[in-house]
Amino acid sequence: MPLLGLSLRWGIRLTSRDACSPEAVVVSFRMNEASEHLEQALREIFLFESLDAAKLRVIASISALRELRKGEHLFHAGDRAQYFYGILEGACKLYRVSPSGDEFIVHIQQRGDLLAEAAMFDVKRYPVHCVALEDSTVVRVSAIGFVALLMEHPDLSLELLNAYSRRLRAFVLALEDVSLRDVKTRFANFLLRNMKERDGLCFCELSFSKKELARLLGTIPETLSRTLREFRTHGLIEDIPDGFLIPEPRALQAWGSDRRTYSPDERA
């Protein structure tokens, strides 16, 4: 294994003699470069997006990147909750399995979302399973190390609470959808909240199957299929690879419960 790989993976510390060698100079440069890359990656996570470079640097010191293949589990229910994660690329499904073997989707998390953040507090075991729905990259943060940082930097706690207050709004809307809205309204709201824009076209990426989308919306695949057919008939959506094209976002808003204007990249 190259010297850089050893130093990054196993935390080798260079002695004063090592520090004078050309290899040490290269390792130091590359480690700094890796640290900067990790800091940039952390900014992609909603919890850290508003933090300054100094705070990101501190969090990067207790973090690491991890690659996941589609279908690979990040953790299982009952595993020790030593880390929480942020998704940099891809999507992951959080789910539970009933005693009878039925799967219940707790949530589908995508780029910028957190996974198992309760691990940073008094949670000893992960309560759910987490599996990658596609090839994904996550950043792993030490739960114990993060709590120590919060104790050392109280102002960081306030900034994180502010980020969570914005995200909490999304969960309230999602809960309202499942408990009070019909499937058509839930699907319309899902499209609006996940809508993006590129080259003048609005679309919604779907990194998971229609069956999993049905579970996420709290319905069955047959009901979702009828809803999709109706939306296509009214010109509200068009099928594209890995998602839906939204020709007329304003027309779609009439089917949603939230009447305000959505900006293309808004997630909540």
Secondary structure as GFF3:
##gff-version 3
##sequence-region A 1 268
A	DSSP	alpha_helix	3	10	.	.	.	ID=ss1
A	DSSP	three_ten_helix	18	20	.	.	.	ID=ss2
A	DSSP	alpha_helix	22	42	.	.	.	ID=ss3
A	DSSP	alpha_helix	53	60	.	.	.	ID=ss4
A	DSSP	beta_strand	63	68	.	.	.	ID=ss5
A	DSSP	beta_strand	73	75	.	.	.	ID=ss6
A	DSSP	beta_strand	83	89	.	.	.	ID=ss7
A	DSSP	beta_strand	91	97	.	.	.	ID=ss8
A	DSSP	beta_strand	103	110	.	.	.	ID=ss9
A	DSSP	beta_strand	114	115	.	.	.	ID=ss10
A	DSSP	three_ten_helix	117	120	.	.	.	ID=ss11
A	DSSP	beta_strand	129	132	.	.	.	ID=ss12
A	DSSP	beta_strand	136	142	.	.	.	ID=ss13
A	DSSP	alpha_helix	143	152	.	.	.	ID=ss14
A	DSSP	alpha_helix	154	180	.	.	.	ID=ss15
A	DSSP	alpha_helix	183	193	.	.	.	ID=ss16
A	DSSP	beta_strand	195	198	.	.	.	ID=ss17
A	DSSP	beta_strand	201	205	.	.	.	ID=ss18
A	DSSP	alpha_helix	210	216	.	.	.	ID=ss19
A	DSSP	alpha_helix	221	233	.	.	.	ID=ss20
A	DSSP	beta_strand	238	240	.	.	.	ID=ss21
A	DSSP	beta_strand	243	245	.	.	.	ID=ss22
A	DSSP	alpha_helix	249	253	.	.	.	ID=ss23
###
